[in-house]
Amino acid sequence: MPQETAVYTHGHHESVLRSHTWRTAANSAAYLLGSLKPHMKVLDIGCGPGTITADLAALVPDGHVTGADHAEGILDTARATAAERGLTNVDFTTADVHALDWPDDTFCVVHAHQVLQHVGDPVQALREMRRVTKPGGIVAVRESDYAAMTWYPQSPGMTAWQDLYQRVARANGGEPDAGRRLRSWALEAGYAAADVTSSASVWCYAAPDEIDWWSGLWADRTLASAYADRAIEGGHATREELAAVSEAWRVWGTREDAWFMVPHGEILCRK
């Protein structure tokens, strides 16, 4: 049976959850929201701390949402997120997207945000997502694309970060430029071209508080997260080199003209 072979690059350090808990259905799944109906049964793959999951549950009040993640430890945070909002139509469980435990044709919508870039076999993952989707249902996926990220003003240290992150992510078995590959992966997984709607959207950070937040979390993540440990353990960077990249993020974050764009590829696949 297929199973996960990749190592999750980020881990769940506070600097990682700082960005993951910022995510909402509005800022991270807008391409899907027009397709949701109140009665739908939804599976949210890679739910993490559950902020998007909770939003989806609120949007299907007569339906149900199941949040699933490969890392059991993060699910307590997701459960607390849902409980704080008083949501009762949601539950959480562990799952491997390569071999989902649900029967064929279980869900109206299967959603994954920033997941396929971290898995060992994204094509198999899409096959499984399709299998557990009901006929006429939707598989919805959104992925960032690290090579297409861009910022101003230019910074050699941040260019070094971009190159380093891609090397570490690929060494861990993932594909950091997943956004541009989604349509190709879906076709390889057996989806008909006519049933795949492709789109793109961005996160853009430009206001002073946004820049402070974004630069700060990456400066911290570069030094203290699982990503930092894996960069060192894999021989991709020394502790001193990571410190230089972290400082580059902090210096860039002090600029009044700083601007950063994170592009995402998106697909809605009709079964």
Backbone as CSV, one residue per row, in Angstrom:
resi,resn,N_x,N_y,N_z,CA_x,CA_y,CA_z,C_x,C_y,C_z
1,MET,0.845,-1.198,0.000,0.000,0.000,0.000,0.879,1.246,0.000
2,PRO,0.585,2.243,-0.858,1.396,3.465,-0.869,1.374,4.143,0.499
3,GLN,2.484,4.749,0.862,2.541,5.496,2.112,3.519,6.649,1.980
4,GLU,3.452,7.548,2.959,4.289,8.741,2.911,5.768,8.378,2.980
5,THR,6.536,8.971,2.097,7.988,8.785,2.099,8.735,10.089,2.366
6,ALA,8.062,11.205,2.227,8.703,12.506,2.426,8.699,12.896,3.907
7,VAL,9.617,13.776,4.252,9.687,14.341,5.594,9.142,15.757,5.535
8,TYR,8.222,16.090,6.448,7.631,17.427,6.443,8.700,18.456,6.784
9,THR,8.955,19.367,5.881,10.089,20.283,6.005,9.952,21.239,7.184
10,HIS,8.757,21.766,7.433,8.618,22.862,8.390,8.531,22.415,9.838
11,GLY,7.852,21.298,10.111,7.554,20.962,11.489,6.506,21.896,12.058
12,HIS,6.372,21.921,13.381,5.310,22.725,13.999,5.845,23.665,15.079
13,HIS,7.017,24.208,14.833,7.573,25.234,15.712,6.638,26.442,15.753
14,GLU,6.722,27.214,16.819,5.859,28.390,16.960,5.958,29.321,15.766
15,SER,7.143,29.469,15.181,7.308,30.362,14.034,6.577,29.841,12.808
16,VAL,6.359,28.530,12.734,5.583,27.937,11.657,4.092,28.144,11.914
17,LEU,3.667,27.843,13.140,2.247,27.997,13.471,1.808,29.459,13.429
18,ARG,2.757,30.366,13.593,2.445,31.790,13.484,1.850,32.112,12.114
19,SER,2.368,31.468,11.082,1.807,31.693,9.747,0.628,30.777,9.469
20,HIS,0.691,29.528,9.922,-0.394,28.593,9.636,-1.707,29.012,10.290
21,THR,-1.645,29.579,11.486,-2.879,29.998,12.159,-3.444,31.293,11.591
22,TRP,-2.661,31.987,10.775,-3.141,33.185,10.072,-4.066,32.818,8.926
23,ARG,-3.945,31.613,8.411,-4.679,31.209,7.213,-6.168,31.039,7.491
24,THR,-6.960,31.529,6.568,-8.408,31.413,6.650,-8.927,30.894,5.317
25,ALA,-10.206,30.516,5.298,-10.804,30.137,4.016,-10.794,31.324,3.060
26,ALA,-10.976,32.526,3.578,-11.026,33.715,2.720,-9.681,34.003,2.082
27,ASN,-8.585,33.898,2.836,-7.286,34.251,2.259,-6.536,33.072,1.655
28,SER,-7.076,31.867,1.820,-6.353,30.687,1.345,-7.193,29.699,0.534
29,ALA,-8.497,29.894,0.464,-9.349,28.960,-0.281,-10.472,29.673,-1.014
30,ALA,-10.246,30.935,-1.375,-11.307,31.709,-2.025,-11.774,31.067,-3.325
31,TYR,-10.874,30.398,-4.031,-11.214,29.771,-5.315,-12.245,28.656,-5.164
32,LEU,-12.367,28.110,-3.945,-13.293,27.014,-3.663,-14.634,27.478,-3.125
33,LEU,-14.680,28.609,-2.462,-15.837,28.973,-1.650,-17.135,29.062,-2.437
34,GLY,-17.078,29.495,-3.692,-18.291,29.605,-4.489,-18.917,28.260,-4.824
35,SER,-18.170,27.184,-4.629,-18.674,25.843,-4.933,-19.280,25.150,-3.715
36,LEU,-19.127,25.730,-2.532,-19.618,25.090,-1.323,-21.129,25.271,-1.170
37,LYS,-21.786,24.226,-0.666,-23.216,24.251,-0.361,-23.399,23.867,1.106
38,PRO,-24.460,24.374,1.749,-24.614,24.169,3.195,-24.624,22.719,3.655
39,HIS,-25.048,21.793,2.790,-25.216,20.397,3.191,-23.963,19.551,2.997
40,MET,-22.907,20.085,2.441,-21.797,19.265,1.957,-20.994,18.588,3.069
41,LYS,-20.455,17.421,2.723,-19.531,16.684,3.564,-18.130,16.905,2.999
42,VAL,-17.228,17.442,3.819,-15.923,17.925,3.347,-14.800,17.220,4.093
43,LEU,-13.744,16.873,3.365,-12.509,16.375,3.958,-11.421,17.414,3.719
44,ASP,-10.789,17.868,4.806,-9.706,18.853,4.714,-8.392,18.155,5.031
45,ILE,-7.627,17.849,3.979,-6.362,17.127,4.122,-5.262,18.088,4.559
46,GLY,-4.420,17.649,5.511,-3.339,18.505,5.985,-3.864,19.708,6.727
47,CYS,-4.796,19.478,7.625,-5.534,20.582,8.267,-4.682,21.415,9.197
48,GLY,-3.561,20.867,9.695,-2.710,21.639,10.595,-3.479,22.141,11.804
49,PRO,-3.325,23.413,12.187,-3.988,23.942,13.384,-5.480,24.181,13.209
50,GLY,-6.023,23.944,12.030,-7.469,23.896,11.870,-8.183,25.196,11.590
51,THR,-7.483,26.265,11.259,-8.177,27.535,11.037,-8.997,27.504,9.744
52,ILE,-8.437,26.959,8.674,-9.222,26.830,7.441,-10.335,25.814,7.646
53,THR,-10.037,24.718,8.324,-11.034,23.680,8.591,-12.244,24.263,9.306
54,ALA,-12.000,25.066,10.322,-13.095,25.670,11.071,-13.928,26.588,10.187
55,ASP,-13.278,27.354,9.336,-14.015,28.218,8.414,-14.891,27.394,7.478
56,LEU,-14.354,26.288,6.975,-15.139,25.436,6.090,-16.350,24.871,6.823
57,ALA,-16.162,24.471,8.075,-17.280,23.938,8.857,-18.375,24.983,9.031
58,ALA,-17.974,26.242,9.251,-18.969,27.308,9.394,-19.728,27.546,8.102
59,LEU,-19.092,27.237,6.970,-19.708,27.471,5.663,-20.595,26.315,5.198
60,VAL,-20.538,25.180,5.903,-21.426,24.050,5.575,-22.202,23.666,6.848
61,PRO,-23.042,24.564,7.359,-23.684,24.351,8.660,-24.570,23.120,8.724
62,ASP,-25.098,22.684,7.600,-25.940,21.487,7.574,-25.153,20.252,7.145
63,GLY,-23.855,20.413,6.928,-22.996,19.319,6.511,-22.012,18.967,7.601
64,HIS,-20.842,18.475,7.192,-19.826,18.056,8.157,-18.449,18.193,7.519
65,VAL,-17.459,18.552,8.333,-16.070,18.648,7.873,-15.202,17.749,8.737
66,THR,-14.354,16.973,8.091,-13.338,16.178,8.774,-11.973,16.767,8.439
67,GLY,-11.253,17.168,9.460,-9.886,17.642,9.282,-8.923,16.491,9.513
68,ALA,-7.988,16.303,8.601,-7.039,15.191,8.707,-5.619,15.709,8.554
69,ASP,-4.712,15.157,9.348,-3.307,15.545,9.252,-2.433,14.327,9.533
70,HIS,-1.269,14.298,8.916,-0.334,13.194,9.114,0.287,13.244,10.502
71,ALA,0.361,14.452,11.090,0.982,14.643,12.407,-0.099,14.701,13.478
72,GLU,-0.149,13.681,14.308,-1.206,13.605,15.322,-1.130,14.756,16.311
73,GLY,0.081,15.208,16.644,0.241,16.213,17.681,-0.457,17.525,17.408
74,ILE,-0.582,17.923,16.134,-1.189,19.205,15.812,-2.706,19.174,15.936
75,LEU,-3.290,17.978,16.015,-4.748,17.871,15.990,-5.400,18.412,17.259
76,ASP,-4.699,18.377,18.392,-5.269,18.974,19.603,-5.455,20.479,19.421
77,THR,-4.513,21.109,18.745,-4.661,22.537,18.448,-5.845,22.768,17.533
78,ALA,-6.016,21.906,16.526,-7.146,22.039,15.604,-8.471,21.855,16.337
79,ARG,-8.532,20.882,17.222,-9.765,20.661,17.992,-10.084,21.878,18.858
80,ALA,-9.053,22.463,19.454,-9.272,23.652,20.283,-9.758,24.821,19.442
81,THR,-9.234,24.954,18.220,-9.669,26.020,17.308,-11.160,25.889,17.027
82,ALA,-11.617,24.682,16.732,-13.035,24.452,16.439,-13.888,24.670,17.676
83,ALA,-13.404,24.203,18.834,-14.176,24.351,20.071,-14.344,25.812,20.458
84,GLU,-13.307,26.606,20.264,-13.379,28.030,20.588,-14.457,28.733,19.774
85,ARG,-14.724,28.227,18.585,-15.741,28.819,17.722,-17.103,28.162,17.885
86,GLY,-17.212,27.193,18.781,-18.485,26.548,19.046,-18.980,25.677,17.907
87,LEU,-18.079,25.153,17.105,-18.466,24.334,15.957,-18.647,22.881,16.383
88,THR,-19.759,22.295,16.006,-20.045,20.910,16.372,-20.092,19.978,15.161
89,ASN,-19.995,20.532,13.968,-20.063,19.716,12.746,-18.688,19.458,12.159
90,VAL,-17.714,19.201,13.039,-16.344,18.992,12.591,-15.668,17.982,13.502
91,ASP,-14.813,17.139,12.913,-13.998,16.229,13.696,-12.613,16.154,13.066
92,PHE,-11.662,15.561,13.791,-10.279,15.539,13.339,-9.677,14.150,13.533
93,THR,-8.808,13.758,12.614,-8.185,12.441,12.668,-6.858,12.463,11.916
94,THR,-6.039,11.458,12.158,-4.803,11.316,11.396,-5.096,10.611,10.071
95,ALA,-4.271,10.901,9.072,-4.434,10.262,7.766,-3.162,10.433,6.954
96,ASP,-2.923,9.490,6.056,-1.879,9.587,5.050,-2.576,9.745,3.707
97,VAL,-2.369,10.862,3.039,-3.088,11.167,1.802,-2.794,10.157,0.698
98,HIS,-1.713,9.400,0.826,-1.408,8.380,-0.189,-2.304,7.156,-0.070
99,ALA,-2.918,6.956,1.108,-3.757,5.778,1.355,-4.807,6.157,2.395
100,LEU,-5.844,6.835,1.959,-6.883,7.322,2.864,-7.761,6.177,3.354
101,ASP,-8.225,6.292,4.589,-8.975,5.203,5.223,-10.460,5.190,4.883
102,TRP,-10.944,6.176,4.140,-12.377,6.251,3.872,-12.749,5.452,2.616
103,PRO,-13.996,4.979,2.563,-14.450,4.249,1.368,-14.551,5.171,0.154
104,ASP,-14.670,4.550,-1.008,-14.917,5.300,-2.237,-16.153,6.175,-2.070
105,ASP,-16.152,7.344,-2.732,-17.356,8.180,-2.870,-17.927,8.626,-1.521
106,THR,-17.058,9.075,-0.609,-17.500,9.461,0.737,-17.802,10.953,0.859
107,PHE,-17.008,11.821,0.227,-17.083,13.257,0.478,-17.550,14.035,-0.750
108,CYS,-18.225,15.147,-0.480,-18.624,16.060,-1.555,-17.436,16.886,-2.033
109,VAL,-16.576,17.254,-1.094,-15.391,18.067,-1.396,-14.207,17.490,-0.640
110,VAL,-13.079,17.337,-1.317,-11.812,17.000,-0.669,-10.840,18.145,-0.957
111,HIS,-10.377,18.785,0.104,-9.588,20.012,0.001,-8.199,19.794,0.594
112,ALA,-7.186,20.386,-0.036,-5.826,20.360,0.507,-5.155,21.687,0.218
113,HIS,-4.630,22.309,1.245,-3.925,23.581,1.088,-2.486,23.431,1.549
114,GLN,-1.539,23.699,0.645,-0.111,23.630,0.962,0.261,22.238,1.484
115,VAL,-0.228,21.210,0.821,0.030,19.827,1.236,0.858,19.074,0.206
116,LEU,0.481,19.134,-1.060,1.123,18.297,-2.069,2.592,18.646,-2.269
117,GLN,2.987,19.878,-1.924,4.402,20.235,-2.028,5.253,19.460,-1.029
118,HIS,4.625,18.878,-0.011,5.362,18.199,1.053,5.274,16.681,0.988
119,VAL,4.539,16.113,0.059,4.351,14.661,0.050,5.259,13.986,-0.971
120,GLY,5.480,12.690,-0.773,6.390,11.965,-1.628,5.843,11.661,-3.003
121,ASP,4.514,11.488,-3.119,3.905,11.127,-4.398,2.618,11.919,-4.590
122,PRO,2.723,13.149,-5.073,1.528,13.986,-5.214,0.512,13.423,-6.196
123,VAL,0.955,12.675,-7.190,0.026,12.085,-8.152,-0.827,11.018,-7.471
124,GLN,-0.194,10.156,-6.674,-0.949,9.161,-5.908,-1.894,9.843,-4.921
125,ALA,-1.445,10.934,-4.311,-2.304,11.675,-3.399,-3.567,12.169,-4.112
126,LEU,-3.406,12.689,-5.312,-4.565,13.161,-6.072,-5.475,12.014,-6.476
127,ARG,-4.905,10.853,-6.742,-5.748,9.687,-7.052,-6.607,9.318,-5.833
128,GLU,-5.987,9.318,-4.670,-6.719,8.978,-3.458,-7.789,10.023,-3.135
129,MET,-7.465,11.290,-3.324,-8.434,12.345,-3.077,-9.636,12.178,-4.002
130,ARG,-9.376,11.808,-5.250,-10.461,11.576,-6.197,-11.284,10.353,-5.803
131,ARG,-10.623,9.304,-5.352,-11.321,8.058,-5.004,-12.373,8.278,-3.928
132,VAL,-12.027,9.077,-2.899,-12.961,9.252,-1.779,-13.966,10.384,-2.029
133,THR,-13.904,11.009,-3.218,-14.855,12.057,-3.590,-16.056,11.436,-4.305
134,LYS,-17.236,11.914,-3.979,-18.457,11.417,-4.608,-18.510,11.826,-6.082
135,PRO,-19.190,11.060,-6.933,-19.421,11.499,-8.316,-20.087,12.869,-8.333
136,GLY,-19.550,13.762,-9.134,-20.044,15.137,-9.165,-19.407,16.037,-8.131
137,GLY,-18.583,15.444,-7.245,-17.918,16.223,-6.205,-16.659,16.902,-6.708
138,ILE,-15.942,17.549,-5.788,-14.810,18.404,-6.148,-13.577,18.054,-5.323
139,VAL,-12.443,17.977,-6.012,-11.134,17.954,-5.357,-10.524,19.340,-5.559
140,ALA,-10.162,19.992,-4.465,-9.663,21.370,-4.505,-8.278,21.424,-3.867
141,VAL,-7.304,21.948,-4.622,-5.928,21.983,-4.137,-5.304,23.341,-4.447
142,ARG,-4.580,23.878,-3.485,-3.853,25.140,-3.662,-2.439,24.954,-3.128
143,GLU,-1.440,25.341,-3.936,-0.039,25.157,-3.561,0.775,26.391,-3.918
144,SER,1.678,26.771,-3.038,2.593,27.871,-3.344,3.704,27.406,-4.280
145,ASP,4.480,28.352,-4.756,5.542,28.083,-5.720,6.750,28.918,-5.318
146,TYR,7.730,28.272,-4.678,8.837,29.007,-4.077,9.715,29.710,-5.106
147,ALA,9.937,29.087,-6.253,10.801,29.718,-7.258,10.176,30.981,-7.818
148,ALA,8.849,31.075,-7.756,8.149,32.245,-8.290,7.922,33.325,-7.238
149,MET,8.266,33.053,-5.988,8.156,34.101,-4.974,9.087,35.245,-5.340
150,THR,8.631,36.468,-5.087,9.466,37.618,-5.435,9.287,38.710,-4.399
151,TRP,10.282,39.567,-4.316,10.271,40.611,-3.287,11.083,41.808,-3.745
152,TYR,10.895,42.883,-3.015,11.649,44.114,-3.243,11.877,44.768,-1.887
153,PRO,13.023,45.388,-1.683,14.195,45.413,-2.554,14.939,44.073,-2.532
154,GLN,15.789,43.869,-3.526,16.540,42.637,-3.606,17.506,42.513,-2.420
155,SER,17.760,41.270,-2.052,18.640,40.992,-0.914,19.394,39.702,-1.202
156,PRO,20.723,39.743,-1.284,21.485,38.514,-1.521,21.205,37.441,-0.475
157,GLY,21.007,37.873,0.768,20.724,36.905,1.819,19.396,36.203,1.622
158,MET,18.387,36.911,1.141,17.088,36.289,0.899,17.106,35.434,-0.366
159,THR,17.927,35.816,-1.350,18.108,34.949,-2.509,18.759,33.643,-2.073
160,ALA,19.698,33.733,-1.133,20.318,32.519,-0.573,19.274,31.688,0.162
161,TRP,18.350,32.356,0.868,17.253,31.641,1.539,16.399,30.873,0.538
162,GLN,16.027,31.506,-0.564,15.172,30.869,-1.563,15.831,29.607,-2.118
163,ASP,17.112,29.715,-2.430,17.848,28.566,-2.954,17.981,27.475,-1.895
164,LEU,18.285,27.866,-0.673,18.450,26.901,0.407,17.148,26.167,0.697
165,TYR,16.049,26.912,0.782,14.775,26.259,1.090,14.437,25.201,0.043
166,GLN,14.637,25.526,-1.232,14.317,24.569,-2.286,15.178,23.314,-2.181
167,ARG,16.446,23.483,-1.862,17.324,22.322,-1.723,16.907,21.445,-0.546
168,VAL,16.577,22.071,0.575,16.160,21.304,1.757,14.840,20.589,1.499
169,ALA,13.872,21.288,0.912,12.561,20.684,0.656,12.672,19.493,-0.285
170,ARG,13.480,19.611,-1.319,13.635,18.490,-2.267,14.388,17.329,-1.625
171,ALA,15.365,17.632,-0.792,16.074,16.564,-0.086,15.136,15.809,0.854
172,ASN,14.111,16.496,1.342,13.122,15.866,2.216,12.072,15.084,1.438
173,GLY,12.151,15.124,0.101,11.222,14.351,-0.718,10.054,15.131,-1.263
174,GLY,10.030,16.449,-1.070,8.919,17.267,-1.543,9.254,18.021,-2.817
175,GLU,8.313,18.858,-3.255,8.483,19.687,-4.448,8.016,21.103,-4.120
176,PRO,8.961,22.007,-3.805,8.595,23.346,-3.368,7.950,24.209,-4.447
177,ASP,8.118,23.844,-5.719,7.487,24.596,-6.806,6.222,23.867,-7.272
178,ALA,5.429,23.429,-6.320,4.249,22.614,-6.620,3.171,23.393,-7.362
179,GLY,3.050,24.686,-7.091,1.953,25.460,-7.666,1.849,25.343,-9.170
180,ARG,2.963,25.405,-9.860,2.965,25.361,-11.334,2.701,23.951,-11.869
181,ARG,2.798,22.946,-10.993,2.682,21.559,-11.433,1.305,20.948,-11.204
182,LEU,0.413,21.649,-10.540,-0.847,21.041,-10.118,-1.652,20.477,-11.286
183,ARG,-1.797,21.253,-12.335,-2.596,20.770,-13.466,-1.956,19.517,-14.075
184,SER,-0.653,19.532,-14.234,0.045,18.382,-14.791,-0.128,17.154,-13.910
185,TRP,0.022,17.338,-12.600,-0.171,16.218,-11.679,-1.590,15.665,-11.757
186,ALA,-2.590,16.556,-11.850,-3.979,16.105,-11.922,-4.226,15.280,-13.180
187,LEU,-3.686,15.716,-14.309,-3.856,14.965,-15.543,-3.160,13.610,-15.447
188,GLU,-1.984,13.584,-14.843,-1.266,12.317,-14.672,-2.029,11.371,-13.747
189,ALA,-2.754,11.946,-12.801,-3.534,11.141,-11.855,-4.815,10.593,-12.471
190,GLY,-5.145,11.023,-13.676,-6.305,10.472,-14.357,-7.508,11.375,-14.469
191,TYR,-7.388,12.612,-14.001,-8.480,13.562,-14.169,-8.565,13.977,-15.640
192,ALA,-9.771,14.106,-16.157,-9.956,14.583,-17.529,-9.639,16.068,-17.593
193,ALA,-8.970,16.495,-18.655,-8.589,17.897,-18.788,-9.793,18.826,-18.674
194,ALA,-10.930,18.404,-19.237,-12.124,19.253,-19.205,-12.690,19.407,-17.800
195,ASP,-12.294,18.517,-16.888,-12.820,18.552,-15.524,-11.901,19.286,-14.551
196,VAL,-10.784,19.814,-15.051,-9.815,20.507,-14.201,-9.839,21.999,-14.515
197,THR,-10.249,22.791,-13.541,-10.228,24.249,-13.671,-9.018,24.777,-12.928
198,SER,-8.137,25.462,-13.649,-6.901,25.967,-13.061,-6.988,27.475,-12.838
199,SER,-6.398,27.927,-11.749,-6.366,29.361,-11.463,-5.127,29.660,-10.622
200,ALA,-4.959,30.921,-10.279,-3.827,31.329,-9.444,-4.236,32.532,-8.603
201,SER,-3.605,32.662,-7.451,-3.827,33.826,-6.590,-2.583,34.027,-5.739
202,VAL,-2.512,35.138,-5.058,-1.289,35.466,-4.318,-1.608,35.924,-2.904
203,TRP,-0.623,35.753,-2.053,-0.545,36.508,-0.816,0.442,37.638,-1.083
204,CYS,0.091,38.847,-0.697,0.982,39.987,-0.892,1.150,40.719,0.433
205,TYR,2.376,40.885,0.863,2.688,41.571,2.117,3.393,42.879,1.795
206,ALA,2.793,43.986,2.232,3.370,45.294,1.919,3.212,46.303,3.058
207,ALA,2.123,46.228,3.812,1.929,47.145,4.932,2.998,46.888,5.988
208,PRO,3.392,47.912,6.754,4.474,47.740,7.730,4.262,46.580,8.705
209,ASP,3.024,46.400,9.192,2.790,45.308,10.135,2.887,43.949,9.443
210,GLU,2.480,43.877,8.183,2.588,42.632,7.425,4.047,42.259,7.190
211,ILE,4.847,43.250,6.803,6.263,43.009,6.540,6.975,42.598,7.824
212,ASP,6.652,43.257,8.926,7.261,42.920,10.209,6.938,41.478,10.591
213,TRP,5.678,41.091,10.402,5.223,39.741,10.725,5.884,38.702,9.831
214,TRP,5.876,38.932,8.529,6.393,37.963,7.564,7.907,37.806,7.700
215,SER,8.620,38.902,7.783,10.073,38.810,7.904,10.467,38.204,9.246
216,GLY,9.732,38.544,10.288,10.051,38.021,11.611,9.853,36.527,11.724
217,LEU,8.756,36.029,11.151,8.527,34.586,11.274,9.540,33.785,10.470
218,TRP,9.959,34.313,9.297,10.959,33.589,8.530,12.346,33.716,9.160
219,ALA,12.629,34.836,9.764,13.901,34.973,10.483,13.974,33.969,11.623
220,ASP,12.874,33.812,12.349,12.836,32.858,13.453,12.835,31.416,12.937
221,ARG,12.074,31.151,11.881,11.973,29.796,11.337,13.336,29.319,10.824
222,THR,14.114,30.239,10.274,15.418,29.885,9.722,16.400,29.447,10.802
223,LEU,16.160,29.864,12.030,17.069,29.511,13.117,16.561,28.394,14.013
224,ALA,15.235,28.269,14.180,14.737,27.453,15.286,13.765,26.341,14.913
225,SER,13.335,26.229,13.674,12.317,25.236,13.315,12.943,23.922,12.867
226,ALA,12.083,22.950,12.556,12.558,21.687,11.995,13.290,21.923,10.679
227,TYR,12.841,22.924,9.919,13.524,23.281,8.671,14.995,23.610,8.924
228,ALA,15.268,24.369,9.978,16.653,24.713,10.313,17.446,23.465,10.668
229,ASP,16.858,22.593,11.472,17.545,21.362,11.861,17.873,20.513,10.642
230,ARG,16.900,20.407,9.721,17.107,19.559,8.544,18.110,20.172,7.574
231,ALA,18.158,21.493,7.543,19.171,22.149,6.704,20.579,21.818,7.193
232,ILE,20.757,21.801,8.502,22.070,21.510,9.075,22.384,20.018,8.970
233,GLU,21.419,19.183,9.377,21.644,17.732,9.372,21.912,17.202,7.967
234,GLY,21.275,17.824,6.967,21.466,17.379,5.591,22.701,17.950,4.929
235,GLY,23.443,18.792,5.638,24.652,19.378,5.076,24.386,20.501,4.088
236,HIS,23.189,21.095,4.136,22.836,22.158,3.194,23.300,23.533,3.676
237,ALA,23.483,23.681,4.983,23.910,24.973,5.534,24.515,24.752,6.906
238,THR,25.394,25.649,7.286,25.925,25.648,8.649,25.054,26.536,9.528
239,ARG,25.251,26.423,10.824,24.518,27.295,11.753,24.834,28.759,11.468
240,GLU,26.077,29.049,11.113,26.473,30.425,10.811,25.786,30.931,9.540
241,GLU,25.676,30.073,8.542,24.996,30.472,7.310,23.517,30.717,7.555
242,LEU,22.885,29.894,8.390,21.481,30.132,8.729,21.322,31.452,9.481
243,ALA,22.254,31.756,10.356,22.191,33.015,11.092,22.283,34.207,10.141
244,ALA,23.103,34.083,9.104,23.236,35.167,8.127,21.948,35.341,7.334
245,VAL,21.305,34.235,6.965,20.025,34.318,6.249,18.957,34.925,7.146
246,SER,18.923,34.512,8.393,17.953,35.061,9.339,18.128,36.572,9.491
247,GLU,19.369,37.013,9.598,19.640,38.439,9.726,19.239,39.188,8.461
248,ALA,19.427,38.565,7.303,19.013,39.197,6.050,17.506,39.441,6.037
249,TRP,16.735,38.468,6.535,15.285,38.663,6.650,14.962,39.851,7.560
250,ARG,15.655,39.952,8.684,15.355,41.026,9.638,15.717,42.401,9.061
251,VAL,16.852,42.481,8.389,17.267,43.755,7.795,16.281,44.164,6.707
252,TRP,15.920,43.215,5.845,14.951,43.512,4.781,13.634,43.983,5.381
253,GLY,13.241,43.384,6.490,11.967,43.727,7.119,11.905,45.126,7.701
254,THR,13.042,45.815,7.814,13.047,47.194,8.320,12.828,48.220,7.215
255,ARG,12.836,47.786,5.968,12.717,48.712,4.842,11.271,49.200,4.680
256,GLU,11.105,50.514,4.524,9.764,51.070,4.322,9.173,50.673,2.975
257,ASP,10.050,50.357,2.010,9.573,50.005,0.673,9.503,48.492,0.452
258,ALA,9.617,47.721,1.529,9.611,46.262,1.392,8.267,45.760,0.875
259,TRP,8.335,44.739,0.043,7.143,44.156,-0.602,7.461,42.709,-0.919
260,PHE,6.505,41.791,-0.659,6.741,40.362,-0.890,5.481,39.731,-1.457
261,MET,5.647,38.885,-2.473,4.519,38.189,-3.085,4.749,36.683,-3.065
262,VAL,3.728,35.959,-2.601,3.737,34.498,-2.613,2.675,34.034,-3.608
263,PRO,3.066,33.497,-4.777,2.078,33.025,-5.752,1.631,31.598,-5.458
264,HIS,0.386,31.306,-5.817,-0.166,29.961,-5.625,-0.845,29.486,-6.902
265,GLY,-0.622,28.227,-7.249,-1.441,27.572,-8.243,-2.636,26.912,-7.565
266,GLU,-3.752,26.820,-8.280,-4.986,26.257,-7.725,-5.649,25.353,-8.762
267,ILE,-6.270,24.287,-8.308,-7.089,23.478,-9.208,-8.387,23.084,-8.511
268,LEU,-9.472,23.121,-9.272,-10.748,22.534,-8.889,-10.998,21.398,-9.884
269,CYS,-11.072,20.175,-9.375,-11.227,19.000,-10.226,-12.595,18.368,-9.961
270,ARG,-13.418,18.328,-10.974,-14.753,17.730,-10.860,-14.674,16.226,-11.167
271,LYS,-15.233,15.423,-10.293,-15.229,13.980,-10.512,-16.437,13.570,-11.358
